[in-house]
Amino acid sequence: MGHRTIRHTITRNGIYYVRFRLPGNKYFRKSLETDSHTQAQLLMSFASPVIPLVQRGTIQSDHFGKRLSEYGNSLKQQNEQRLVQQFLSDERRNLQPIVVRNTARLLHLQKMRKNKQKHSQRMC
């Protein structure tokens, strides 16, 4: 499935980079450290509104690069935490039916034993 291009990005060897022109015919280029199109879109939703400020010199490019890295690391941590929570939630959900089935079976067996005991007591 083809993805739409993300403005101010390029891909090299499957990795996304932010790239834009700076004054003096120079370019700013920094790896987004992801091969995920979705992750690159999230990072660029943070970065895109600020790029004109970097181009005008209002924000220094090295400061922009540092903040972009921090934001990328934060997104990765949030994503990892979400995956862990989802995994644990799914794990609990998958264990619950087993416990319920075993509990129901145990209750059924206990009831059968009681009935057997009552039946054997009547016979005596």
URSULDA-V235984 format. One record per backbone hydrogen bond with DSSP energy under -0.5 kcal/mol. CO is the residue of the C=O (numbers start at 1). NH is the residue of the N-H. If there is no record, write none. Layout:
CO;NH  CO;NH
This chain:
5;7  6;9  8;19  10;17  12;15  15;12  16;32  16;33  17;10  18;30  20;28  22;25  22;26  26;22  27;29  28;20  30;18  34;16  35;37  36;40  37;41  38;42  39;43  40;44  41;45  42;46  43;46  43;47  44;48  47;50  47;51  48;51  48;52  50;53  50;54  51;55  52;56  53;57  53;58  53;59  54;57  60;64  61;65  62;66  63;67  64;68  65;69  66;70  67;71  68;72  69;73  70;74  71;75  72;76  73;77  74;78  75;79  76;80  77;81  78;82  79;83  80;84  81;85  82;86  83;87  84;88  85;89  86;90  87;91  88;92  89;93  90;94  91;95  92;96  93;97  94;98  95;99  96;100  97;101  98;102  99;103  100;104  101;105  102;106  103;107  104;108  105;109  106;110  107;111  108;112  109;113  110;114  111;115  112;116  113;117  114;118  115;119  116;120  117;121  118;122  119;123  120;124
